[in-house]
């Protein structure tokens, strides 16, 4: 069975090749959604052999997750550089989710890829946790706003997260509401303004005890 290449053990050229593959897949997703991210098409456009692609990403879902993870990295990096300034936990959490919504709506096909990956059983927990961690950190004031691009510095406080605590559970509930609202936007049943109003109410109620 093919083994996915581990980022931490890659050479510089391997890291660059992996990034090129992910960027190529993202570009295809922007134009045609997850369906357009066919492994053979990605390999051809990225200029790598199909076998090489499978060494980095054993399945299409692994590739989808990599694309979505890069989008989350960009979101988190932007929030670390320019943290929410609201005075309340619910205001800061709402800022995070609205930035994510607006960013995704600029590329609705990528938003569709995110939602699909979130609801897939084999990857849901990892990505849900990633988003909930960010909401919790911002809402509770645990975000490290160093201004540095060093990932270790920017996420140095992750070990402080109590994922069994009441506040974390409530942040997770708010994240679940956001995912549902994002689905409604993608289906054309909500606009972003309505989602903002609904998320505000949910954040106000769920995070009132923070």
N, C-alpha and C positions, 0 to 999 in steps of 0.2 A: 504494500500500500504506500502511496506517496506520502511524504512527511512535509508539512508546511514549514518553510524556512522561518527560523526564529530571528526577529529583527536584531536582537542584541548580539547575535553571533555572526551577522553578515559583514562582508567586506564592504568598502565604500562603493565599489561598482555594483555589487549585489543590491545594496540599499537604493542606489540610484535606479537600477532596473526595476526593483519592486515599486518604487514611487512612480516611475513612468507607467507601469502597468495599472496602478490604482488610478492615476490621472486619466489614462485612456478609458478605463471602465467608467469613471465618473462622467467623462464627456459623452460617452455613448448613452449613459443613463439620462443625462440632461435632454438628449434629443429623443430618446425612445423608451425611457423607463427601464425597469429591470429586464423586461423581455429583450431589449436591445443589447444587453450585456452577455451576449453569447461568447463562450470561451474562445472559440476559434476566431471570432471577429476581434476580440480584445487582443489576442496574440498577434494577429496580422497587423493591426493598427499600431501596436506597441513595438513591433519589430522583434518579437521573440518567437522561438519555437513553441508549439503547443505543449510539448512535454516540459519545457522550461516553465511555462505558465502554471502547469499543474504542480510543479515542485514548490512554487511559492504559495499557490492557492489550490488545495486538493479538490475543492468543489466551488460551484458558482456561489453558493451561500457564503463561503469564506471570503470570496471577492466582494460580495455585497456588503458584508460586515466591515471589511477594510475601507470601502468607500464611505460608509456611514460613520465609521470611527474617525476618519480624517475630517469629516464635516463637524463632528463633535469637538475634535481638537481645535479647529478654527474658532468655533463658538466659545469654547472655554478660554482660549488664548485672548480673544477679544474682551471677554469679561474680566480676565485678570488684568489686562492693560487698562481697561476703563470700567471699573466696578460700578454697580448700581449705587446711586446716592440717596435713595429713599430712606426715610427715618425709621420705617417699620419693617419687620421681617416679611410681612405679606407683600409690601411694596417692592422690596428687593427681589423676592422670589418671582413676583409678577413680571418684573423687568427682564429677568433671565428668560422666562418662557415666551414673552412677547418678542424679544430679540430673536429667539430661536424660530418662532413662527414666521416673522417677517423675512428672516434670512432664507428659510426653506421655501417660502412662497415665491421668492425670486426664481427658484429652480424647482417648480412643482414636481417634475419627474424624479428628482432626487428626494424630495419630500415623500413621494410615494414609495421609493426604495427604503427610506427610513422606517416608515410605518409598517411596511411589509416585514422588514427584518425584526422590528419590535414585537410583532405578533407571531413570529415563527417560534415554535416551542424551543428549538435548540439554541437560540441566541437571545431570547427575550430577557432572561435574567441578567445577563452581562450588561446589555445596553440599558435596561431599566435602571440598574444600579448606578451606572455611569451618570445618567441624567439626574437621578434622585440625589446622588452624592453632590452634584453641582448645585442643585436647588437648596439642599440642606446647608452646604458650606456658605452660600451667599446669604441665605435667610438668617443664619445664626451668627454671622460675622466671622466665620472661620476661613474665609477666602484670603489667600496670601497675595496681596497686590504689590509685587516686587518691582514690576516694570521690566523684569528680566524675561528673556525668551528661554531660559533654562527650565526645561520641563520639571526637573527634580525640585527646583526652588518653587515653581508655581504650584506644585501639587504636594508640597512637603507636609501639609497638615492632614492629608487623607487618613493617616493612621489614627487621628483623633476622632474619627467618625464612629459613633455608637449606633450601628445599624439595627440594634434591638431596642433602641430607645423610642419613647413615644413621639418625640419631635421628628425623628427620622421616618417613622411610620406615617406621620401626617404629611411630611414632605413627599413621601412615595405616593400617598393618596392624591395629592395635588398633581404630581407627575402623571398619574393615570388619567385624571380628568383632562389634562392637556393633550395626551395622546388621543383620547376619544374626540376632543374638539378638533384636533388636527385632521382626523379621519373625516369629520363632518365638513370641514373646509374643502378637502380634496374631492369629496362627493358633490360639492356645490350646494350643500344645504345650510352653510353658514358663510358669512363674510368675516374678515379679520376683525372689524369693529365689534361685531356681535360676540366673537370669541373673546375679545378683550374684556367686554362687560361680564361675560360668564366666568372667566378666569378670575376676575377681580372679586366677584362674590365668593367663589370657591376658596381663593387664597385668604380672604378676610375671615371666613368661617373656620377653615382648617387650621390656620396658623395663629389664631387669636391667642392661644395659650403660650406662644413662644416667649 
